[in-house]
């Protein structure tokens, strides 16, 4: 989930899941697609990510970027990461 309502023409980028020990993504990432419409202030990019890279295994880390593009002008990348939690006992 992206924790803020996306502006128009906002795109999501990401890299394939990796070890939780990685603190910097191994590449610049690939385009996942345009952010979906926000619902209750959050834009769910789960399907975009899974369509591109598959379901990330438990105890891995994913890196996501967003960028707004208007009239060919790009804002700064907004980066985030998340850990896929271990199974609950």
N, CA, C and O atoms as a printed pandas DataFrame, in Angstrom:
     atom_number atom_name residue_name chain_id  residue_number  x_coord  y_coord  z_coord
0              1         N          UNK        A               1    0.846   -1.173    0.000
1              2        CA          UNK        A               1    0.000    0.000    0.000
2              3         C          UNK        A               1    0.894    1.241    0.000
3              4         O          UNK        A               1    1.900    1.291    0.709
4              5         N          UNK        A               2    0.531    2.206   -0.774
5              6        CA          UNK        A               2    1.200    3.499   -0.768
6              7         C          UNK        A               2    0.407    4.380    0.184
7              8         O          UNK        A               2   -0.790    4.565   -0.033
8              9         N          UNK        A               3    1.025    4.940    1.241
9             10        CA          UNK        A               3    0.287    5.566    2.334
10            11         C          UNK        A               3   -0.200    6.995    2.113
11            12         O          UNK        A               3   -0.506    7.682    3.087
12            13         N          UNK        A               4   -0.280    7.454    0.903
13            14        CA          UNK        A               4   -0.821    8.794    0.643
14            15         C          UNK        A               4   -1.576    8.751   -0.673
15            16         O          UNK        A               4   -1.203    8.004   -1.577
16            17         N          UNK        A               5   -2.629    9.540   -0.791
17            18        CA          UNK        A               5   -3.362    9.525   -2.051
18            19         C          UNK        A               5   -2.455    9.948   -3.201
19            20         O          UNK        A               5   -1.796   10.984   -3.118
20            21         N          UNK        A               6   -2.416    9.167   -4.261
21            22        CA          UNK        A               6   -1.538    9.524   -5.378
22            23         C          UNK        A               6   -2.090   10.687   -6.178
23            24         O          UNK        A               6   -3.301   10.838   -6.338
24            25         N          UNK        A               7   -1.190   11.493   -6.670
25            26        CA          UNK        A               7   -1.575   12.564   -7.585
26            27         C          UNK        A               7   -1.799   11.947   -8.958
27            28         O          UNK        A               7   -1.440   10.794   -9.195
28            29         N          UNK        A               8   -2.391   12.717   -9.854
29            30        CA          UNK        A               8   -2.568   12.217  -11.206
30            31         C          UNK        A               8   -1.211   11.955  -11.838
31            32         O          UNK        A               8   -0.216   12.593  -11.493
32            33         N          UNK        A               9   -1.184   11.022  -12.755
33            34        CA          UNK        A               9    0.033   10.682  -13.495
34            35         C          UNK        A               9    1.178   10.277  -12.576
35            36         O          UNK        A               9    2.320   10.689  -12.779
36            37         N          UNK        A              10    0.873    9.477  -11.573
37            38        CA          UNK        A              10    1.900    8.960  -10.678
38            39         C          UNK        A              10    2.144    7.498  -11.029
39            40         O          UNK        A              10    1.207    6.717  -11.191
40            41         N          UNK        A              11    3.411    7.148  -11.142
41            42        CA          UNK        A              11    3.796    5.806  -11.564
42            43         C          UNK        A              11    4.570    5.111  -10.454
43            44         O          UNK        A              11    5.258    5.754   -9.661
44            45         N          UNK        A              12    4.448    3.785  -10.409
45            46        CA          UNK        A              12    5.161    2.969   -9.427
46            47         C          UNK        A              12    6.273    2.204  -10.139
47            48         O          UNK        A              12    6.098    1.709  -11.253
48            49         N          UNK        A              13    7.405    2.121   -9.478
49            50        CA          UNK        A              13    8.562    1.373   -9.951
50            51         C          UNK        A              13    8.987    0.424   -8.838
51            52         O          UNK        A              13    8.697    0.680   -7.669
52            53         N          UNK        A              14    9.661   -0.653   -9.176
53            54        CA          UNK        A              14   10.109   -1.568   -8.138
54            55         C          UNK        A              14   11.209   -2.479   -8.634
55            56         O          UNK        A              14   11.554   -2.490   -9.816
56            57         N          UNK        A              15   11.747   -3.237   -7.707
57            58        CA          UNK        A              15   12.744   -4.263   -8.020
58            59         C          UNK        A              15   12.253   -5.585   -7.441
59            60         O          UNK        A              15   11.433   -5.613   -6.523
60            61         N          UNK        A              16   12.759   -6.653   -7.983
61            62        CA          UNK        A              16   12.407   -7.988   -7.483
62            63         C          UNK        A              16   12.794   -8.085   -6.018
63            64         O          UNK        A              16   13.811   -7.532   -5.601
64            65         N          UNK        A              17   11.995   -8.778   -5.245
65            66        CA          UNK        A              17   12.255   -8.957   -3.818
66            67         C          UNK        A              17   13.691   -9.451   -3.602
67            68         O          UNK        A              17   14.286  -10.073   -4.482
68            69         N          UNK        A              18   14.228   -9.165   -2.425
69            70        CA          UNK        A              18   15.598   -9.549   -2.113
70            71         C          UNK        A              18   15.705   -9.867   -0.620
71            72         O          UNK        A              18   14.711   -9.813    0.105
72            73         N          UNK        A              19   16.893  -10.192   -0.178
73            74        CA          UNK        A              19   17.148  -10.501    1.219
74            75         C          UNK        A              19   16.851   -9.296    2.100
75            76         O          UNK        A              19   17.053   -8.156    1.683
76            77         N          UNK        A              20   16.374   -9.542    3.316
77            78        CA          UNK        A              20   16.105   -8.446    4.251
78            79         C          UNK        A              20   17.397   -7.763    4.698
79            80         O          UNK        A              20   17.349   -6.682    5.285
80            81         N          UNK        A              21   18.536   -8.371    4.433
81            82        CA          UNK        A              21   19.809   -7.757    4.777
82            83         C          UNK        A              21   20.235   -6.679    3.791
83            84         O          UNK        A              21   21.195   -5.954    4.055
84            85         N          UNK        A              22   19.555   -6.556    2.676
85            86        CA          UNK        A              22   19.876   -5.553    1.658
86            87         C          UNK        A              22   19.247   -4.225    2.070
87            88         O          UNK        A              22   18.039   -4.161    2.300
88            89         N          UNK        A              23   20.050   -3.164    2.166
89            90        CA          UNK        A              23   19.502   -1.864    2.559
90            91         C          UNK        A              23   19.361   -0.905    1.377
91            92         O          UNK        A              23   18.667    0.108    1.471
92            93         N          UNK        A              24   20.022   -1.232    0.266
93            94        CA          UNK        A              24   19.934   -0.416   -0.945
94            95         C          UNK        A              24   19.530   -1.355   -2.078
95            96         O          UNK        A              24   20.113   -2.430   -2.221
96            97         N          UNK        A              25   18.549   -0.970   -2.879
97            98        CA          UNK        A              25   18.118   -1.869   -3.954
98            99         C          UNK        A              25   19.239   -2.150   -4.937
99           100         O          UNK        A              25   20.086   -1.292   -5.187
100          101         N          UNK        A              26   19.243   -3.366   -5.500
101          102        CA          UNK        A              26   20.323   -3.768   -6.394
102          103         C          UNK        A              26   20.275   -3.148   -7.790
103          104         O          UNK        A              26   21.210   -3.330   -8.570
104          105         N          UNK        A              27   19.218   -2.427   -8.116
105          106        CA          UNK        A              27   19.127   -1.791   -9.434
106          107         C          UNK        A              27   18.210   -0.583   -9.338
107          108         O          UNK        A              27   17.681   -0.279   -8.269
108          109         N          UNK        A              28   18.023    0.105  -10.461
109          110        CA          UNK        A              28   17.155    1.274  -10.491
110          111         C          UNK        A              28   15.680    0.919  -10.579
111          112         O          UNK        A              28   14.828    1.801  -10.473
112          113         N          UNK        A              29   15.367   -0.340  -10.768
113          114        CA          UNK        A              29   13.985   -0.766  -10.809
114          115         C          UNK        A              29   13.360   -0.666  -12.184
115          116         O          UNK        A              29   13.942   -0.110  -13.116
116          117         N          UNK        A              30   12.169   -1.213  -12.290
117          118        CA          UNK        A              30   11.413   -1.211  -13.531
118          119         C          UNK        A              30   10.026   -0.636  -13.277
119          120         O          UNK        A              30    9.536   -0.623  -12.148
120          121         N          UNK        A              31    9.416   -0.169  -14.336
121          122        CA          UNK        A              31    8.073    0.384  -14.230
122          123         C          UNK        A              31    7.088   -0.725  -13.919
123          124         O          UNK        A              31    7.015   -1.723  -14.636
124          125         N          UNK        A              32    6.326   -0.544  -12.842
125          126        CA          UNK        A              32    5.259   -1.483  -12.502
126          127         C          UNK        A              32    3.949   -1.049  -13.139
127          128         O          UNK        A              32    3.141   -1.884  -13.547
128          129         N          UNK        A              33    3.745    0.251  -13.222
129          130        CA          UNK        A              33    2.532    0.777  -13.841
130          131         C          UNK        A              33    2.068    2.047  -13.158
131          132         O          UNK        A              33    2.702    2.540  -12.226
132          133         N          UNK        A              34    0.955    2.564  -13.636
133          134        CA          UNK        A              34    0.344    3.759  -13.050
134          135         C          UNK        A              34   -0.305    3.359  -11.719
135          136         O          UNK        A              34   -0.915    2.295  -11.613
136          137         N          UNK        A              35   -0.165    4.221  -10.709
137          138        CA          UNK        A              35   -0.788    3.912   -9.430
138          139         C          UNK        A              35   -2.298    3.834   -9.584
139          140         O          UNK        A              35   -2.905    4.682  -10.239
140          141         N          UNK        A              36   -2.906    2.815   -8.982
141          142        CA          UNK        A              36   -4.360    2.714   -9.021
142          143         C          UNK        A              36   -5.013    3.805   -8.180
143          144         O          UNK        A              36   -4.367    4.443   -7.349
144          145         N          UNK        A              37   -6.291    4.000   -8.412
145          146        CA          UNK        A              37   -7.074    4.966   -7.641
146          147         C          UNK        A              37   -6.949    4.661   -6.149
147          148         O          UNK        A              37   -7.005    3.501   -5.742
148          149         N          UNK        A              38   -6.781    5.694   -5.345
149          150        CA          UNK        A              38   -6.676    5.526   -3.888
150          151         C          UNK        A              38   -8.034    5.169   -3.303
151          152         O          UNK        A              38   -9.071    5.665   -3.744
152          153         N          UNK        A              39   -8.004    4.300   -2.302
153          154        CA          UNK        A              39   -9.195    3.937   -1.542
154          155         C          UNK        A              39   -8.879    4.216   -0.080
155          156         O          UNK        A              39   -7.930    3.656    0.470
156          157         N          UNK        A              40   -9.661    5.068    0.543
157          158        CA          UNK        A              40   -9.433    5.485    1.929
158          159         C          UNK        A              40   -8.008    5.989    2.118
159          160         O          UNK        A              40   -7.369    5.693    3.128
160          161         N          UNK        A              41   -7.513    6.745    1.150
161          162        CA          UNK        A              41   -6.215    7.395    1.263
162          163         C          UNK        A              41   -5.013    6.544    0.902
163          164         O          UNK        A              41   -3.882    7.021    1.002
164          165         N          UNK        A              42   -5.216    5.286    0.481
165          166        CA          UNK        A              42   -4.089    4.420    0.128
166          167         C          UNK        A              42   -4.288    3.834   -1.257
167          168         O          UNK        A              42   -5.408    3.525   -1.662
168          169         N          UNK        A              43   -3.197    3.689   -1.969
169          170        CA          UNK        A              43   -3.212    3.087   -3.294
170          171         C          UNK        A              43   -2.538    1.723   -3.196
171          172         O          UNK        A              43   -1.355    1.637   -2.867
172          173         N          UNK        A              44   -3.277    0.663   -3.478
173          174        CA          UNK        A              44   -2.777   -0.706   -3.340
174          175         C          UNK        A              44   -2.047   -1.120   -4.620
175          176         O          UNK        A              44   -2.653   -1.214   -5.688
176          177         N          UNK        A              45   -0.747   -1.363   -4.500
177          178        CA          UNK        A              45    0.062   -1.736   -5.664
178          179         C          UNK        A              45    0.436   -3.216   -5.645
179          180         O          UNK        A              45    1.297   -3.650   -6.410
180          181         N          UNK        A              46   -0.204   -3.986   -4.779
181          182        CA          UNK        A              46    0.111   -5.410   -4.649
182          183         C          UNK        A              46    0.017   -6.130   -5.992
183          184         O          UNK        A              46    0.939   -6.850   -6.376
184          185         N          UNK        A              47   -1.088   -5.940   -6.704
185          186        CA          UNK        A              47   -1.259   -6.642   -7.986
186          187         C          UNK        A              47   -0.208   -6.217   -9.007
187          188         O          UNK        A              47    0.301   -7.056   -9.751
188          189         N          UNK        A              48    0.125   -4.919   -9.053
189          190        CA          UNK        A              48    1.168   -4.459   -9.978
190          191         C          UNK        A              48    2.487   -5.172   -9.692
191          192         O          UNK        A              48    3.171   -5.620  -10.611
192          193         N          UNK        A              49    2.837   -5.273   -8.406
193          194        CA          UNK        A              49    4.100   -5.899   -8.019
194          195         C          UNK        A              49    4.096   -7.396   -8.347
195          196         O          UNK        A              49    5.043   -7.909   -8.942
196          197         N          UNK        A              50    3.035   -8.083   -7.959
197          198        CA          UNK        A              50    2.969   -9.531   -8.173
198          199         C          UNK        A              50    2.924   -9.868   -9.656
199          200         O          UNK        A              50    3.520  -10.858  -10.079
200          201         N          UNK        A              51    2.229   -9.063  -10.453
201          202        CA          UNK        A              51    2.195   -9.305  -11.897
202          203         C          UNK        A              51    3.593   -9.243  -12.509
203          204         O          UNK        A              51    3.893   -9.975  -13.451
204          205         N          UNK        A              52    4.440   -8.376  -11.979
205          206        CA          UNK        A              52    5.788   -8.189  -12.533
206          207         C          UNK        A              52    6.792   -9.199  -11.970
207          208         O          UNK        A              52    7.592   -9.755  -12.722
208          209         N          UNK        A              53    6.758   -9.443  -10.651
209          210        CA          UNK        A              53    7.815  -10.229  -10.003
210          211         C          UNK        A              53    7.343  -11.507   -9.321
211          212         O          UNK        A              53    8.170  -12.307   -8.882
212          213         N          UNK        A              54    6.047  -11.713   -9.223
213          214        CA          UNK        A              54    5.539  -12.860   -8.478
214          215         C          UNK        A              54    5.409  -12.517   -7.002
215          216         O          UNK        A              54    5.844  -11.456   -6.554
216          217         N          UNK        A              55    4.809  -13.427   -6.260
217          218        CA          UNK        A              55    4.591  -13.239   -4.821
218          219         C          UNK        A              55    5.929  -13.272   -4.091
219          220         O          UNK        A              55    6.659  -14.256   -4.213
220          221         N          UNK        A              56    6.274  -12.226   -3.335
221          222        CA          UNK        A              56    7.549  -12.273   -2.608
222          223         C          UNK        A              56    7.483  -13.291   -1.469
223          224         O          UNK        A              56    6.484  -13.356   -0.754
224          225         N          UNK        A              57    8.533  -14.080   -1.299
225          226        CA          UNK        A              57    8.556  -15.057   -0.211
226          227         C          UNK        A              57    8.565  -14.370    1.151
227          228         O          UNK        A              57    8.911  -13.195    1.269
228          229         N          UNK        A              58    8.179  -15.122    2.166
229          230        CA          UNK        A              58    8.229  -14.611    3.532
230          231         C          UNK        A              58    9.658  -14.236    3.896
231          232         O          UNK        A              58   10.613  -14.830    3.395
232          233         N          UNK        A              59    9.796  -13.259    4.759
233          234        CA          UNK        A              59   11.095  -12.808    5.281
234          235         C          UNK        A              59   12.003  -12.230    4.197
235          236         O          UNK        A              59   13.224  -12.363    4.282
236          237         N          UNK        A              60   11.424  -11.593    3.183
237          238        CA          UNK        A              60   12.211  -10.898    2.172
238          239         C          UNK        A              60   11.864   -9.410    2.235
239          240         O          UNK        A              60   11.011   -8.999    3.022
240          241         N          UNK        A              61   12.518   -8.621    1.415
241          242        CA          UNK        A              61   12.322   -7.167    1.392
242          243         C          UNK        A              61   11.987   -6.737   -0.028
243          244         O          UNK        A              61   12.538   -7.253   -0.999
244          245         N          UNK        A              62   11.057   -5.766   -0.128
245          246        CA          UNK        A              62   10.725   -5.185   -1.431
246          247         C          UNK        A              62   11.017   -3.687   -1.387
247          248         O          UNK        A              62   10.859   -3.037   -0.353
248          249         N          UNK        A              63   11.445   -3.159   -2.527
249          250        CA          UNK        A              63   11.706   -1.724   -2.683
250          251         C          UNK        A              63   10.762   -1.183   -3.740
251          252         O          UNK        A              63   10.605   -1.771   -4.810
252          253         N          UNK        A              64   10.136   -0.056   -3.430
253          254        CA          UNK        A              64    9.176    0.578   -4.327
254          255         C          UNK        A              64    9.513    2.061   -4.428
255          256         O          UNK        A              64    9.929    2.675   -3.445
256          257         N          UNK        A              65    9.334    2.637   -5.620
257          258        CA          UNK        A              65    9.478    4.072   -5.853
258          259         C          UNK        A              65    8.192    4.561   -6.485
259          260         O          UNK        A              65    7.514    3.810   -7.187
260          261         N          UNK        A              66    7.854    5.810   -6.241
261          262        CA          UNK        A              66    6.787    6.458   -6.998
262          263         C          UNK        A              66    7.335    7.753   -7.581
263          264         O          UNK        A              66    8.253    8.363   -7.034
264          265         N          UNK        A              67    6.751    8.153   -8.698
265          266        CA          UNK        A              67    7.165    9.396   -9.347
266          267         C          UNK        A              67    5.971    9.963  -10.106
267          268         O          UNK        A              67    5.293    9.253  -10.848
268          269         N          UNK        A              68    5.727   11.250   -9.906
269          270        CA          UNK        A              68    4.677   11.943  -10.642
270          271         C          UNK        A              68    5.278   12.553  -11.898
271          272         O          UNK        A              68    6.358   13.143  -11.860
272          273         N          UNK        A              69    4.566   12.404  -13.013
273          274        CA          UNK        A              69    5.009   12.964  -14.294
274          275         C          UNK        A              69    3.862   13.787  -14.867
275          276         O          UNK        A              69    2.773   13.267  -15.109
276          277         N          UNK        A              70    4.118   15.079  -15.083
277          278        CA          UNK        A              70    3.115   15.968  -15.670
278          279         C          UNK        A              70    3.788   16.768  -16.774
279          280         O          UNK        A              70    4.801   17.429  -16.547
280          281         N          UNK        A              71    3.216   16.701  -17.971
281          282        CA          UNK        A              71    3.760   17.428  -19.122
282          283         C          UNK        A              71    5.254   17.179  -19.294
283          284         O          UNK        A              71    6.024   18.116  -19.503
284          285         N          UNK        A              72    5.655   15.941  -19.207
285          286        CA          UNK        A              72    7.030   15.485  -19.377
286          287         C          UNK        A              72    7.938   15.916  -18.220
287          288         O          UNK        A              72    9.120   15.573  -18.223
288          289         N          UNK        A              73    7.431   16.644  -17.249
289          290        CA          UNK        A              73    8.236   17.035  -16.085
290          291         C          UNK        A              73    8.075   15.981  -15.002
291          292         O          UNK        A              73    6.963   15.558  -14.690
292          293         N          UNK        A              74    9.194   15.566  -14.437
293          294        CA          UNK        A              74    9.201   14.505  -13.432
294          295         C          UNK        A              74    9.572   15.086  -12.083
295          296         O          UNK        A              74   10.491   15.899  -11.980
296          297         N          UNK        A              75    8.854   14.666  -11.044
297          298        CA          UNK        A              75    9.265   15.077   -9.707
298          299         C          UNK        A              75   10.306   14.082   -9.190
299          300         O          UNK        A              75   10.634   13.110   -9.870
300          301         N          UNK        A              76   10.809   14.323   -8.012
301          302        CA          UNK        A              76   11.808   13.438   -7.422
302          303         C          UNK        A              76   11.173   12.090   -7.090
303          304         O          UNK        A              76    9.993   12.010   -6.749
304          305         N          UNK        A              77   11.974   11.042   -7.195
305          306        CA          UNK        A              77   11.494    9.720   -6.799
306          307         C          UNK        A              77   11.218    9.710   -5.300
307          308         O          UNK        A              77   11.975   10.276   -4.512
308          309         N          UNK        A              78   10.143    9.072   -4.928
309          310        CA          UNK        A              78    9.825    8.869   -3.512
310          311         C          UNK        A              78   10.011    7.381   -3.252
311          312         O          UNK        A              78    9.296    6.546   -3.806
312          313         N          UNK        A              79   10.978    7.065   -2.406
313          314        CA          UNK        A              79   11.371    5.675   -2.195
314          315         C          UNK        A              79   10.834    5.139   -0.879
315          316         O          UNK        A              79   10.712    5.860    0.111
316          317         N          UNK        A              80   10.521    3.862   -0.900
317          318        CA          UNK        A              80   10.116    3.174    0.323
318          319         C          UNK        A              80   10.527    1.718    0.223
319          320         O          UNK        A              80   10.817    1.216   -0.863
320          321         N          UNK        A              81   10.550    1.052    1.350
321          322        CA          UNK        A              81   10.829   -0.382    1.367
322          323         C          UNK        A              81    9.940   -1.014    2.417
323          324         O          UNK        A              81    9.461   -0.350    3.336
324          325         N          UNK        A              82    9.731   -2.296    2.265
325          326        CA          UNK        A              82    8.912   -3.027    3.229
326          327         C          UNK        A              82    9.436   -4.445    3.345
327          328         O          UNK        A              82    9.907   -5.029    2.369
328          329         N          UNK        A              83    9.349   -4.992    4.546
329          330        CA          UNK        A              83    9.740   -6.376    4.784
330          331         C          UNK        A              83    8.493   -7.250    4.773
331          332         O          UNK        A              83    7.468   -6.898    5.356
332          333         N          UNK        A              84    8.594   -8.391    4.105
333          334        CA          UNK        A              84    7.520   -9.365    4.122
334          335         C          UNK        A              84    7.669  -10.119    5.444
335          336         O          UNK        A              84    8.692  -10.764    5.674
336          337         N          UNK        A              85    6.664  -10.044    6.311
337          338        CA          UNK        A              85    6.827  -10.597    7.656
338          339         C          UNK        A              85    6.915  -12.124    7.668
339          340         O          UNK        A              85    6.429  -12.795    6.758
340          341         N          UNK        A              86    7.548  -12.661    8.723
341          342        CA          UNK        A              86    7.580  -14.123    8.878
342          343         C          UNK        A              86    6.177  -14.616    9.216
343          344         O          UNK        A              86    5.322  -13.821    9.607
344          345         N          UNK        A              87    5.932  -15.912    9.071
345          346        CA          UNK        A              87    4.613  -16.433    9.397
346          347         C          UNK        A              87    4.314  -16.286   10.886
347          348         O          UNK        A              87    5.209  -16.358   11.728
348          349         N          UNK        A              88    3.049  -16.080   11.186
349          350        CA          UNK        A              88    2.635  -16.005   12.588
350          351         C          UNK        A              88    2.471  -17.420   13.127
351          352         O          UNK        A              88    1.997  -18.314   12.427
352          353         N          UNK        A              89    2.866  -17.607   14.366
353          354        CA          UNK        A              89    2.752  -18.942   14.988
354          355         C          UNK        A              89    1.427  -19.117   15.654
355          356         O          UNK        A              89    1.159  -20.174   16.225
